[in-house]
Each structure stands twice: as structure tokens, then as C-alpha cells.
Amino acid sequence: MHANSSSASTLELGAKLGAIIQDSTAREHLVENSEEVLADLGARSDLTILADTADLVHLIIPAEVDAARVAANDESYFEELGKLALGTCMYDDIPE
């Protein structure tokens, strides 16, 4: 039961954050007042918010890396790491 309620609350938080991120005014408020907005959403307020822009993309370094898969040149693992690091920050046209 705990896993279901935890999952539901995670999905609810994700939906709320998704709505905020899609609204430019709400997104700006989240970036500038992250502790306040996160607290209002019921999320941990000690999270760091980094907002990508057309000129700046943040690279997220995973906390743990499977050294054996890296040593084995596991291409599918490299793709997985790339997706974790960049998320959906892909541009068809790279800003100049």
C-alpha cells in the first residue's frame, strides 16, 4: 500500500511541476523562489533547481556509474548515461 501511495504522490508532484514548467511566468517564479514553490507543492525545499535555457544546458552527473559496464564499452549503458545526464535537453538547432 505504501508503494502505491508514494507512487501516486510522486506522479501528482510531477504533474504539478510539469504544469509549472510549461507556464513561463510560473517557471520563472519556480527558478527565483524555488524553496517557496517547492514547499507550497509539498516537496522537499532543499532541492537545487537548475533551469536550462537556449544558451545554457546543465549536465547532470549520475551519483553512481557501473565501472564494469564502462570498461566493457557497453554502448547501451553509455546511451542510458547520456539520457540520465541530459534528460530531454536536446535541441534540433543548437543556439549560436
C-alpha positions as CSV (number, residue, x, y, z in Angstrom):
1,M,0.0,0.0,0.0
2,H,2.8,2.4,0.9
3,A,4.4,2.0,-2.6
4,N,1.1,2.8,-4.3
5,S,0.5,6.0,-2.3
6,S,4.1,7.0,-2.6
7,S,4.0,6.5,-6.4
8,A,0.7,8.4,-6.6
9,S,2.2,11.3,-4.7
10,T,5.3,11.3,-6.9
11,L,3.1,11.3,-10.0
12,E,1.0,14.2,-8.6
13,L,4.1,16.2,-7.8
14,G,5.4,15.5,-11.3
15,A,2.2,16.7,-12.9
16,K,2.2,19.9,-10.8
17,L,5.9,20.6,-11.8
18,G,5.1,19.8,-15.4
19,A,2.3,22.4,-15.4
20,I,4.7,25.0,-13.7
21,I,7.5,24.4,-16.2
22,Q,5.2,24.9,-19.2
23,D,4.0,28.3,-18.0
24,S,6.8,30.9,-18.5
25,T,5.7,33.1,-15.5
26,A,5.3,30.1,-13.1
27,R,8.6,28.7,-14.3
28,E,10.4,31.9,-13.6
29,H,8.8,32.1,-10.2
30,L,10.0,28.5,-9.5
31,V,13.6,29.3,-10.5
32,E,13.6,32.5,-8.5
33,N,11.8,31.3,-5.4
34,S,12.3,27.5,-5.5
35,E,12.1,26.9,-1.7
36,E,8.8,28.7,-1.5
37,V,7.3,27.0,-4.6
38,L,8.5,23.5,-3.6
39,A,7.2,24.0,0.0
40,D,3.8,25.0,-1.5
41,L,3.8,21.8,-3.5
42,G,4.6,19.7,-0.5
43,A,8.1,18.8,-1.9
44,R,11.4,18.9,-0.2
45,S,12.5,22.5,-0.3
46,D,16.3,21.7,-0.1
47,L,16.4,20.7,-3.8
48,T,18.5,22.7,-6.2
49,I,16.6,24.0,-9.2
50,L,18.7,24.5,-12.4
51,A,16.8,25.8,-15.4
52,D,18.1,25.2,-18.9
53,T,17.8,28.0,-21.4
54,A,18.5,28.2,-25.2
55,D,22.1,29.3,-24.2
56,L,22.7,27.0,-21.2
57,V,22.1,23.3,-20.7
58,H,23.0,21.6,-17.4
59,L,24.8,18.3,-17.5
60,I,23.7,16.1,-14.6
61,I,26.5,13.7,-13.4
62,P,25.0,10.5,-12.0
63,A,25.8,9.7,-8.4
64,E,26.9,6.2,-9.3
65,V,28.4,4.7,-12.5
66,D,28.8,1.0,-13.3
67,A,32.5,0.8,-13.9
68,A,32.3,-2.7,-15.3
69,R,29.9,-1.7,-18.0
70,V,32.1,1.4,-18.8
71,A,35.2,-0.9,-19.0
72,A,33.3,-3.2,-21.3
73,N,32.4,-0.3,-23.6
74,D,28.7,-1.1,-23.2
75,E,27.1,1.2,-25.8
76,S,23.6,0.7,-24.4
77,Y,24.9,1.8,-21.0
78,F,26.6,4.9,-22.5
79,E,23.2,5.8,-24.1
80,E,21.5,5.3,-20.8
81,L,24.0,7.6,-19.0
82,G,23.6,10.2,-21.7
83,K,19.8,10.2,-21.3
84,L,20.3,10.5,-17.5
85,A,22.8,13.3,-17.9
86,L,20.9,15.4,-20.4
87,G,17.3,14.4,-19.8
88,T,15.2,15.9,-22.5
89,C,17.6,18.8,-23.2
90,M,18.1,18.1,-26.8
91,Y,17.9,20.8,-29.5
92,D,17.4,20.3,-33.2
93,D,19.0,23.7,-33.8
94,I,21.9,24.5,-31.5
95,P,21.8,28.1,-30.4
96,E,24.8,30.3,-31.6
